[in-house]
Amino acid sequence: MADLSAFSLDGRRALVTGAGRGLGLGMAAGLVAAGARVALTSRSREELEAAVRELGPNAVAVPGDVSRTAQLGDFADEVEEALGGGIDVVVHAAGVQHREPAEAFSLEEWERVISINLTAPFALSQEIGRRQLERSARGSHIFVGSLSSVLGLPSFVAYNASKSGVLGVIRALSAEWSGRGIRVNGIGPGYIRTKLTEAVFADPVRSAELAARIPIGRFGEPEDMAGAAVFLASDAAAYITGQLLMVDGGWSSS
């Protein structure tokens, strides 16, 4: 019989950003189910409290805005206190997008998207990584990329830039940290049913066009992200670093 104990997260402490709903909540649920104690964060206290009630006693809510990079030291202290020790796993699920043709794309929106999707997760991993290195701890950092990490999507120039940049950060941090016990990987979701993609699914013509491009024959759900997050966080992925695992129903390979 196969030994699946390497997939267990018993005793691990994890932080998931953007965890009040959508992809973040789906991944947080997977980590909790695998045995981790998980801190959920987002700017909405109400969403977090509902999520914690749903996930049970191994989930704790730590409201915060991770784009406020100057405050990340204090935020990490708060998360460690809530978890009862140092953070072992961080999942960067917080993100935004803005749709506009490139020739008209607002520089204000460009800066907002880059700040939240690229600068903030790097800065948070930098803070957590420093702490893990100081205590010679193993760690797993999981960034959330996108189809647009590897493909160009029209009218999403800042989102494309931010998610392409995320792949660069994954590779760079892996090159620097993996030899010191910290693995860095990413998950690249395809079209998943969340609030961020609701405009797409509200358009029946656009929705049908997109569905026809997906080899597996359906759009994803937030729970489809859970297995990838558990795998990359666990010892089952002990020899995997610097990778972007696409969870897109086959879109990027077709």
NORDAKA-V973825 format. One record per backbone hydrogen bond with DSSP energy under -0.5 kcal/mol. NH is the residue of the N-H (numbers start at 1). CO is the residue of the C=O. E is the energy in kcal/mol with one decimal. If there is no record, write none. Layout:
NH&CO&E / NH&CO&E
This chain:
4&2&-0.8 / 7&4&-1.8 / 8&5&-1.7 / 9&34&-3.0 / 11&35&-0.8 / 12&9&-2.3 / 14&37&-2.7 / 15&89&-2.5 / 16&39&-2.6 / 17&91&-2.6 / 18&41&-0.7 / 19&16&-0.5 / 19&41&-2.2 / 21&18&-0.6 / 24&18&-0.6 / 24&21&-0.7 / 25&21&-1.3 / 26&22&-2.4 / 27&23&-2.4 / 28&24&-2.6 / 29&25&-2.5 / 30&26&-1.4 / 31&27&-2.2 / 32&28&-2.5 / 33&29&-2.4 / 34&30&-1.5 / 35&32&-1.7 / 36&31&-2.4 / 37&12&-2.6 / 38&36&-0.6 / 38&58&-3.0 / 39&14&-3.2 / 40&38&-0.6 / 40&60&-3.2 / 41&16&-2.2 / 45&43&-0.8 / 48&44&-2.0 / 49&45&-2.6 / 50&46&-1.8 / 51&47&-2.3 / 52&48&-2.7 / 53&49&-1.9 / 54&50&-1.7 / 55&51&-2.3 / 56&52&-2.2 / 59&56&-1.8 / 60&38&-2.5 / 62&40&-2.9 / 64&42&-2.3 / 66&64&-0.6 / 68&65&-1.8 / 69&67&-1.7 / 71&68&-2.0 / 72&69&-1.4 / 75&71&-2.2 / 76&72&-2.8 / 77&73&-1.9 / 78&74&-2.1 / 79&75&-2.4 / 80&76&-2.6 / 81&77&-2.1 / 82&78&-2.2 / 83&79&-2.2 / 84&80&-1.4 / 85&80&-2.1 / 88&13&-2.7 / 89&13&-2.0 / 90&140&-2.0 / 91&15&-2.8 / 92&142&-2.8 / 93&91&-1.2 / 100&98&-0.5 / 100&155&-2.3 / 104&101&-1.6 / 105&101&-0.7 / 105&102&-0.9 / 110&106&-2.4 / 111&107&-2.5 / 112&108&-1.9 / 113&109&-2.7 / 114&110&-2.6 / 115&111&-2.3 / 116&112&-2.2 / 117&113&-2.8 / 118&114&-1.9 / 119&114&-2.2 / 120&115&-2.4 / 122&118&-1.7 / 123&119&-2.7 / 124&120&-2.4 / 125&121&-2.5 / 126&122&-2.7 / 127&123&-2.0 / 128&124&-2.7 / 129&125&-3.4 / 130&126&-2.2 / 131&127&-1.5 / 132&128&-2.4 / 133&129&-2.7 / 134&130&-2.3 / 135&131&-1.5 / 136&133&-1.2 / 137&132&-2.9 / 139&181&-2.2 / 140&88&-2.2 / 141&183&-2.7 / 142&90&-3.2 / 142&140&-0.5 / 143&141&-0.6 / 143&185&-2.7 / 144&92&-0.7 / 145&143&-0.7 / 145&187&-2.6 / 147&189&-0.9 / 149&146&-1.8 / 150&147&-1.7 / 151&147&-1.8 / 153&151&-0.5 / 156&153&-1.2 / 160&156&-3.3 / 161&157&-2.3 / 162&158&-2.7 / 163&159&-2.7 / 164&160&-2.3 / 165&161&-2.2 / 166&162&-1.8 / 167&163&-1.3 / 168&164&-1.5 / 169&165&-2.4 / 170&166&-2.6 / 171&167&-2.1 / 172&168&-2.4 / 173&169&-3.0 / 174&170&-2.2 / 175&171&-2.2 / 176&172&-1.7 / 177&173&-3.1 / 178&174&-2.1 / 180&177&-2.2 / 181&178&-1.4 / 182&177&-1.8 / 183&139&-2.6 / 183&181&-0.6 / 185&141&-2.6 / 186&243&-2.5 / 187&143&-2.3 / 188&245&-2.8 / 189&187&-0.7 / 190&247&-2.0 / 192&190&-1.0 / 193&220&-2.5 / 194&192&-1.1 / 197&194&-0.8 / 198&195&-0.9 / 200&197&-0.7 / 201&197&-1.7 / 202&198&-1.5 / 203&199&-0.5 / 203&200&-1.1 / 204&202&-0.8 / 207&203&-3.1 / 208&204&-2.0 / 209&205&-2.1 / 210&206&-2.3 / 211&207&-2.5 / 212&208&-1.7 / 213&210&-1.6 / 214&211&-1.3 / 215&213&-0.7 / 216&249&-2.0 / 217&214&-1.7 / 220&191&-2.6 / 224&221&-2.3 / 225&222&-1.7 / 226&223&-0.9 / 227&223&-0.5 / 229&225&-1.9 / 230&226&-2.6 / 231&227&-2.5 / 232&228&-2.5 / 233&229&-1.9 / 234&230&-1.4 / 234&231&-0.6 / 235&6&-0.9 / 236&6&-1.3 / 237&231&-0.5 / 237&234&-1.4 / 238&235&-1.7 / 240&237&-2.2 / 241&239&-0.5 / 242&184&-3.5 / 245&186&-3.0 / 245&243&-0.6 / 246&244&-0.7 / 247&188&-2.3 / 251&248&-1.4 / 253&250&-1.0 / 254&250&-0.5 / 254&251&-1.4
